[in-house]
Amino acid sequence: MIKILLLTISFAFSSLAFSASDDLTLTKRQADALMTVTNVDIGDDLTTISATGKMGEYGTVYVTYHLTYATRTSGFVSGNGRGAIDANNVAAGAFRGVWTRDGSMLQIRQVVQISDGTQNFDVIDIDMLKDTFVIKAYTLK
């Protein structure tokens, strides 16, 4: 109970620290990337989605998303990705975020920590009918 109270107080004071002049402006890191779903493993508590595609500066990318359920149409996501940039360089990324589903469309919003020290905010829209999705990567760091 004490932890919940402290957390509530922390959120209240942190919201006071931000004002309208602190609006977040995101810049695209690269062009949107079209990915193809390669595997889906559906479970009662966890669904795993894997995909591959070309993703700008990260080259040929392979990603795996682990979706847990808060409700049947939303929850949390975590996962990892690797991008083969060239014959000698591979970027790695780990991400955490949230997901929602509206009909056959799945939306993921996540923060990505990349092995070169950069960070992205990704907006991902998965079309379950087409087995494809688009990743929009924005620069955080």
Phi, psi and omega in degrees: 000318179299319180298319179295317179298315179296321178296317178297316179296318179300315179296320180298313181288325180293326179292333177289335182285343181256143176231179181299335180283355180262026181302141180274125176246123182256140177248134179295134177285325184198177177296154176302145182247130175269125181243154177246129178291129180252339181199142172226127177239106185265133177224173180292324184249341186211133171241136180245130178238129175243149182206166176215158177173177176269133184223078172044237185293349181266357177073220177279120188247141173237129182227151173226128180248134176248111183257122173255159188257129166265319171226183178286349182234016178196164178169207184247153180229144171217162179172187182218156176216157175226139178235118177277102184284314176203190185298338185245354187229129176230128175267146177238146178218147173235143185218156178218146178182207181230157177225153173220155176235135175232106185063234181264009179255132178247130179245132177240136174233120188214157172256134184242130173257120185255150187298341178273005179095352178280163178225142178239155163250117182256138172245117187237129177241115182258126176262103184293337179283333183255354184058033179227161170207163181244131175254123173253113184256125179245146183282125170258320180212000000 
